[in-house]
Amino acid sequence: METAEYTYVDENRTETFSDTGENRSVTVKFWYPGEAGKYPLVIFSHGAFGVIDSNYSTYMELASHGYVVASIGRWRFFKKDLWAIPDIQYL
């Protein structure tokens, strides 16, 4: 199995979860068979509080059976300052 990680930047949009004026970006990590060829693509969304590598064994299993797996990083949704919402009540 092979892996590759790329960060894609949208130069036309400003990141709304930041006050630094940076452009919107997303990081995607790929797992894929080592042999050249055409393979089906699985886009994997790890879910809440997961990270790009959190389902590593699943990615490797899929890649070993001839799939390309793309795991999308979503770190911006879990930045600490987003949880500092005034007047929030916790149950």
PyRosetta script that sets phi, psi and omega in degrees:
from pyrosetta import init, pose_from_sequence

init()
pose = pose_from_sequence("METAEYTYVDENRTETFSDTGENRSVTVKFWYPGEAGKYPLVIFSHGAFGVIDSNYSTYMELASHGYVVASIGRWRFFKKDLWAIPDIQYL")
pose.set_psi(1, 148.8)
pose.set_omega(1, 177.7)
pose.set_phi(2, -123.0)
pose.set_psi(2, 158.8)
pose.set_omega(2, 174.8)
pose.set_phi(3, -134.4)
pose.set_psi(3, 154.7)
pose.set_omega(3, 174.0)
pose.set_phi(4, -149.5)
pose.set_psi(4, 146.1)
pose.set_omega(4, -179.9)
pose.set_phi(5, -130.9)
pose.set_psi(5, 131.3)
pose.set_omega(5, -178.3)
pose.set_phi(6, -131.7)
pose.set_psi(6, 145.6)
pose.set_omega(6, 172.1)
pose.set_phi(7, -113.4)
pose.set_psi(7, 122.7)
pose.set_omega(7, -179.5)
pose.set_phi(8, -102.8)
pose.set_psi(8, 133.5)
pose.set_omega(8, -177.2)
pose.set_phi(9, -118.0)
pose.set_psi(9, 129.5)
pose.set_omega(9, 175.8)
pose.set_phi(10, -94.0)
pose.set_psi(10, 103.3)
pose.set_omega(10, -176.7)
pose.set_phi(11, -70.2)
pose.set_psi(11, -10.1)
pose.set_omega(11, -177.0)
pose.set_phi(12, -97.2)
pose.set_psi(12, -3.5)
pose.set_omega(12, -179.1)
pose.set_phi(13, -131.9)
pose.set_psi(13, 140.6)
pose.set_omega(13, 176.1)
pose.set_phi(14, -91.5)
pose.set_psi(14, 140.5)
pose.set_omega(14, 179.6)
pose.set_phi(15, -65.3)
pose.set_psi(15, 123.6)
pose.set_omega(15, -178.6)
pose.set_phi(16, -81.7)
pose.set_psi(16, -15.3)
pose.set_omega(16, 180.0)
pose.set_phi(17, -94.2)
pose.set_psi(17, 17.9)
pose.set_omega(17, -178.8)
pose.set_phi(18, -143.5)
pose.set_psi(18, 149.7)
pose.set_omega(18, 176.4)
pose.set_phi(19, -107.6)
pose.set_psi(19, 18.8)
pose.set_omega(19, -178.4)
pose.set_phi(20, -94.3)
pose.set_psi(20, -7.7)
pose.set_omega(20, -179.7)
pose.set_phi(21, 82.5)
pose.set_psi(21, 10.4)
pose.set_omega(21, -179.6)
pose.set_phi(22, -71.0)
pose.set_psi(22, 158.4)
pose.set_omega(22, 178.6)
pose.set_phi(23, -79.6)
pose.set_psi(23, 154.0)
pose.set_omega(23, 178.1)
pose.set_phi(24, -63.9)
pose.set_psi(24, 135.9)
pose.set_omega(24, 179.4)
pose.set_phi(25, -142.9)
pose.set_psi(25, 158.6)
pose.set_omega(25, 176.0)
pose.set_phi(26, -144.0)
pose.set_psi(26, 138.1)
pose.set_omega(26, 176.8)
pose.set_phi(27, -104.2)
pose.set_psi(27, 134.5)
pose.set_omega(27, 179.6)
pose.set_phi(28, -127.0)
pose.set_psi(28, 131.6)
pose.set_omega(28, 176.0)
pose.set_phi(29, -111.1)
pose.set_psi(29, 136.0)
pose.set_omega(29, -177.3)
pose.set_phi(30, -114.1)
pose.set_psi(30, 139.6)
pose.set_omega(30, 169.6)
pose.set_phi(31, -118.0)
pose.set_psi(31, 135.8)
pose.set_omega(31, -176.3)
pose.set_phi(32, -156.1)
pose.set_psi(32, 158.6)
pose.set_omega(32, 177.9)
pose.set_phi(33, -62.8)
pose.set_psi(33, 148.8)
pose.set_omega(33, -178.1)
pose.set_phi(34, -73.3)
pose.set_psi(34, -19.0)
pose.set_omega(34, -178.3)
pose.set_phi(35, -86.7)
pose.set_psi(35, 143.6)
pose.set_omega(35, 177.6)
pose.set_phi(36, -67.3)
pose.set_psi(36, 146.2)
pose.set_omega(36, 178.2)
pose.set_phi(37, 159.1)
pose.set_psi(37, -179.3)
pose.set_omega(37, 176.3)
pose.set_phi(38, -99.2)
pose.set_psi(38, 130.0)
pose.set_omega(38, -176.8)
pose.set_phi(39, -134.0)
pose.set_psi(39, 150.4)
pose.set_omega(39, 175.6)
pose.set_phi(40, -69.3)
pose.set_psi(40, 149.9)
pose.set_omega(40, -178.3)
pose.set_phi(41, -103.5)
pose.set_psi(41, 132.6)
pose.set_omega(41, 172.6)
pose.set_phi(42, -114.6)
pose.set_psi(42, 122.6)
pose.set_omega(42, 174.9)
pose.set_phi(43, -97.4)
pose.set_psi(43, 118.1)
pose.set_omega(43, -172.2)
pose.set_phi(44, -106.8)
pose.set_psi(44, 122.8)
pose.set_omega(44, 175.4)
pose.set_phi(45, -104.9)
pose.set_psi(45, 113.9)
pose.set_omega(45, -171.9)
pose.set_phi(46, -72.1)
pose.set_psi(46, -16.1)
pose.set_omega(46, 177.1)
pose.set_phi(47, 89.7)
pose.set_psi(47, 179.4)
pose.set_omega(47, -175.5)
pose.set_phi(48, -59.2)
pose.set_psi(48, 136.0)
pose.set_omega(48, 175.4)
pose.set_phi(49, 64.6)
pose.set_psi(49, 8.3)
pose.set_omega(49, 174.3)
pose.set_phi(50, -85.3)
pose.set_psi(50, 170.5)
pose.set_omega(50, 176.1)
pose.set_phi(51, -127.3)
pose.set_psi(51, 171.0)
pose.set_omega(51, -172.9)
pose.set_phi(52, -56.4)
pose.set_psi(52, -29.6)
pose.set_omega(52, -179.1)
pose.set_phi(53, -103.4)
pose.set_psi(53, 8.7)
pose.set_omega(53, -169.7)
pose.set_phi(54, -67.8)
pose.set_psi(54, -17.5)
pose.set_omega(54, 178.2)
pose.set_phi(55, -118.0)
pose.set_psi(55, 41.1)
pose.set_omega(55, -175.2)
pose.set_phi(56, -49.6)
pose.set_psi(56, -46.7)
pose.set_omega(56, -176.9)
pose.set_phi(57, -64.3)
pose.set_psi(57, -35.2)
pose.set_omega(57, 176.7)
pose.set_phi(58, -67.8)
pose.set_psi(58, -42.7)
pose.set_omega(58, 178.6)
pose.set_phi(59, -60.2)
pose.set_psi(59, -45.9)
pose.set_omega(59, -179.3)
pose.set_phi(60, -65.0)
pose.set_psi(60, -39.9)
pose.set_omega(60, 178.9)
pose.set_phi(61, -62.8)
pose.set_psi(61, -46.5)
pose.set_omega(61, 179.2)
pose.set_phi(62, -62.8)
pose.set_psi(62, -45.0)
pose.set_omega(62, -180.0)
pose.set_phi(63, -63.4)
pose.set_psi(63, -35.0)
pose.set_omega(63, 179.7)
pose.set_phi(64, -69.6)
pose.set_psi(64, -16.5)
pose.set_omega(64, 178.1)
pose.set_phi(65, -105.4)
pose.set_psi(65, 18.2)
pose.set_omega(65, 171.6)
pose.set_phi(66, 91.6)
pose.set_psi(66, 25.3)
pose.set_omega(66, 176.6)
pose.set_phi(67, -112.0)
pose.set_psi(67, 152.0)
pose.set_omega(67, 166.9)
pose.set_phi(68, -98.9)
pose.set_psi(68, 127.8)
pose.set_omega(68, -178.8)
pose.set_phi(69, -113.4)
pose.set_psi(69, 128.8)
pose.set_omega(69, 176.4)
pose.set_phi(70, -112.4)
pose.set_psi(70, 119.2)
pose.set_omega(70, 177.0)
pose.set_phi(71, -108.0)
pose.set_psi(71, 126.0)
pose.set_omega(71, -174.1)
pose.set_phi(72, -97.6)
pose.set_psi(72, 126.9)
pose.set_omega(72, 176.7)
pose.set_phi(73, -82.8)
pose.set_psi(73, 136.3)
pose.set_omega(73, -179.2)
pose.set_phi(74, -131.7)
pose.set_psi(74, 45.7)
pose.set_omega(74, -175.0)
pose.set_phi(75, -60.2)
pose.set_psi(75, -28.6)
pose.set_omega(75, -176.0)
pose.set_phi(76, -64.2)
pose.set_psi(76, -25.7)
pose.set_omega(76, -178.8)
pose.set_phi(77, -75.2)
pose.set_psi(77, -11.2)
pose.set_omega(77, -176.0)
pose.set_phi(78, -121.3)
pose.set_psi(78, 21.6)
pose.set_omega(78, 177.9)
pose.set_phi(79, -63.2)
pose.set_psi(79, 141.6)
pose.set_omega(79, -175.1)
pose.set_phi(80, -56.1)
pose.set_psi(80, -40.5)
pose.set_omega(80, -176.1)
pose.set_phi(81, -67.7)
pose.set_psi(81, -17.3)
pose.set_omega(81, 176.2)
pose.set_phi(82, -70.7)
pose.set_psi(82, -22.5)
pose.set_omega(82, -179.6)
pose.set_phi(83, -85.5)
pose.set_psi(83, -8.0)
pose.set_omega(83, -179.1)
pose.set_phi(84, -88.5)
pose.set_psi(84, 60.6)
pose.set_omega(84, -178.3)
pose.set_phi(85, -92.8)
pose.set_psi(85, 122.5)
pose.set_omega(85, -179.0)
pose.set_phi(86, -67.0)
pose.set_psi(86, 151.4)
pose.set_omega(86, 175.5)
pose.set_phi(87, 63.0)
pose.set_psi(87, 26.3)
pose.set_omega(87, 177.3)
pose.set_phi(88, -91.3)
pose.set_psi(88, 143.7)
pose.set_omega(88, 178.7)
pose.set_phi(89, -112.5)
pose.set_psi(89, 137.0)
pose.set_omega(89, 177.9)
pose.set_phi(90, -107.0)
pose.set_psi(90, 135.3)
pose.set_omega(90, 178.7)
pose.set_phi(91, -98.7)
pose.dump_pdb("model.pdb")
